[in-house]
Amino acid sequence: MLDSRLLLTFSLVLFTFFLSAQETILSSGTNANGSGGSIAYSLGQVSIDLNVGNSGSVLQGVQQPYEIYTVGTDELSAIYLKLNAYPNPTSDQLVLTVEDMNFENLSYHLYNSTGKTLISNECDESITNINLNQYPSDTYLLSITNNHLTIKTFRIIKN
C-alpha cells in the first residue's frame, strides 16, 4: 500500500515536469466587479514558439516591433539643412533646401517603412524637388549624406 502511494506520488511529480501550458505576453488586464459577479481578464497574445539566434530572438505568433536606428554624425556647425514640405504633411512634392554647404558628394536617400530604398540621388543645387506622386500614403525617412556619412534624417509623412 505504501509502495503504491509512493509510486503514484512520484509519478505525479514526474508528470508535472513534462506538462507545458500556453505562455502569454500580456498588454493589459484587470478585475471587473458588478452586481452579477466578478471576472478577471487579461489582454495579450499567445506565444507559440520561441526561436533564438545569434542576432536576437523571435516569438512566433506575437506581433514584433519594427525599429529603425540611424547612426551618423550631427555636424550642425558645418551644415545648415532646411527641409520644406508643401503642404506639411506633403501630398506629392518635397522641397529640400540646403544652405551654407558645398554640394560635392551631398546626396539624399528616401526609405519606406520597411527600410527599402525608394529614391537615391545627388543634391546638385541648393533647392532639390523630390516627387512623391508614385508612392502611397505612408511615413518615409529622408536621409541626407555627405561622403557616405549620414548628416541628417527627416521623417516625412505623405497623405
C-alpha positions as CSV (number, residue, x, y, z in Angstrom):
1,M,0.0,0.0,0.0
2,L,2.8,2.4,0.9
3,D,4.7,1.5,-2.2
4,S,1.7,2.2,-4.4
5,R,1.2,5.6,-2.8
6,L,4.9,6.4,-3.2
7,L,4.9,5.3,-6.8
8,L,1.7,7.3,-7.5
9,T,3.2,10.5,-5.8
10,F,6.5,10.1,-7.7
11,S,4.6,9.6,-11.0
12,L,2.5,12.7,-10.5
13,V,5.6,14.8,-9.6
14,L,7.5,13.5,-12.6
15,F,4.4,14.0,-14.9
16,T,4.2,17.7,-13.9
17,F,7.7,18.3,-15.2
18,F,6.6,17.3,-18.7
19,L,3.4,19.4,-18.7
20,S,3.5,22.7,-20.6
21,A,0.9,25.4,-20.9
22,Q,0.4,28.3,-23.2
23,E,2.7,31.3,-22.5
24,T,1.2,34.7,-22.9
25,I,2.6,38.2,-23.2
26,L,0.0,40.5,-21.7
27,S,-0.6,44.0,-22.8
28,S,-3.3,44.7,-20.2
29,G,-5.8,43.2,-17.8
30,T,-7.8,43.8,-14.7
31,N,-10.5,42.5,-12.4
32,A,-14.1,43.6,-13.2
33,N,-16.8,43.5,-10.5
34,G,-20.5,44.0,-11.0
35,S,-23.9,43.1,-9.5
36,G,-23.9,39.8,-11.3
37,G,-20.4,38.8,-10.1
38,S,-16.8,39.3,-10.9
39,I,-14.4,38.4,-13.6
40,A,-10.6,38.6,-14.1
41,Y,-9.4,39.1,-17.6
42,S,-6.2,39.8,-19.5
43,L,-5.4,41.0,-23.0
44,G,-2.4,39.5,-24.8
45,Q,-1.2,37.2,-27.4
46,V,-0.4,33.5,-27.2
47,S,3.2,32.7,-27.7
48,I,3.5,29.7,-30.0
49,D,7.2,29.1,-30.4
50,L,10.5,30.9,-29.3
51,N,13.3,31.0,-31.8
52,V,16.7,32.2,-30.6
53,G,19.7,33.1,-32.8
54,N,23.0,35.0,-32.6
55,S,21.3,38.3,-33.6
56,G,18.2,38.1,-31.4
57,S,15.0,36.1,-30.7
58,V,11.5,36.0,-32.2
59,L,8.3,34.7,-30.7
60,Q,6.2,33.3,-33.4
61,G,2.5,34.2,-33.2
62,V,3.4,37.5,-31.5
63,Q,3.5,40.9,-33.2
64,Q,7.0,42.1,-33.5
65,P,8.0,45.8,-33.2
66,Y,9.9,47.3,-36.1
67,E,12.6,49.8,-35.1
68,I,14.8,51.8,-37.3
69,Y,18.1,53.0,-35.9
70,T,20.1,55.7,-37.7
71,V,23.8,56.2,-36.9
72,G,25.6,59.3,-38.1
73,T,27.2,62.5,-37.0
74,D,25.4,65.7,-36.4
75,E,27.6,68.3,-38.0
76,L,25.4,71.3,-37.1
77,S,28.3,73.7,-37.2
78,A,29.3,72.7,-40.7
79,I,25.9,72.4,-42.3
80,Y,22.5,74.0,-42.1
81,L,19.8,71.9,-43.7
82,K,16.3,73.3,-44.1
83,L,13.5,70.9,-45.3
84,N,10.3,72.4,-46.6
85,A,7.4,70.1,-47.4
86,Y,4.5,71.7,-49.2
87,P,1.9,71.1,-47.8
88,N,3.1,69.7,-44.5
89,P,2.5,66.8,-44.4
90,T,3.1,66.5,-48.1
91,S,0.8,65.0,-50.7
92,D,3.1,65.0,-53.8
93,Q,6.3,67.2,-53.7
94,L,9.1,67.7,-51.2
95,V,11.4,70.7,-51.4
96,L,14.8,70.1,-49.9
97,T,16.7,73.4,-49.3
98,V,20.4,73.2,-48.4
99,E,22.2,76.4,-47.3
100,D,25.9,77.0,-46.4
101,M,27.1,73.7,-47.8
102,N,29.3,72.6,-50.6
103,F,27.2,70.3,-52.8
104,E,30.1,68.0,-53.6
105,N,29.3,64.4,-52.5
106,L,26.0,65.5,-51.0
107,S,23.1,63.1,-51.7
108,Y,19.6,62.1,-50.3
109,H,18.0,58.7,-49.9
110,L,14.3,58.1,-49.4
111,Y,13.4,54.9,-47.5
112,N,9.9,53.4,-46.9
113,S,8.7,52.0,-43.6
114,T,10.3,48.6,-44.3
115,G,13.8,50.2,-44.9
116,K,13.7,49.7,-48.7
117,T,15.5,52.5,-50.7
118,L,13.0,54.2,-53.0
119,I,15.0,57.1,-54.3
120,S,18.7,57.8,-54.2
121,N,20.1,60.9,-55.9
122,E,22.7,63.6,-55.5
123,C,21.9,67.1,-54.5
124,D,23.3,69.4,-57.2
125,E,21.6,72.6,-56.3
126,S,20.5,74.5,-53.2
127,I,16.9,73.6,-53.9
128,T,16.0,70.0,-54.8
129,N,12.5,68.9,-55.7
130,I,11.6,65.3,-54.7
131,N,8.5,63.9,-56.4
132,L,6.4,61.5,-54.2
133,N,3.4,61.1,-56.5
134,Q,4.0,57.5,-57.3
135,Y,4.3,56.4,-53.6
136,P,1.4,55.5,-51.3
137,S,0.4,57.4,-48.2
138,D,2.9,56.3,-45.5
139,T,5.7,57.6,-43.3
140,Y,9.1,57.8,-45.0
141,L,12.7,58.5,-43.9
142,L,14.7,61.1,-45.9
143,S,18.4,60.7,-45.2
144,I,20.9,63.3,-46.2
145,T,24.5,62.1,-46.6
146,N,27.9,63.7,-47.3
147,N,30.7,61.4,-48.4
148,H,28.6,58.3,-47.4
149,L,28.2,59.8,-43.9
150,T,24.7,60.4,-42.6
151,I,24.3,64.1,-41.7
152,K,20.6,64.3,-41.0
153,T,17.5,62.1,-41.3
154,F,14.0,63.5,-41.6
155,R,10.7,61.8,-41.0
156,I,8.3,62.5,-44.0
157,I,4.6,61.9,-43.8
158,K,2.8,61.6,-47.1
159,N,-1.0,61.8,-47.3
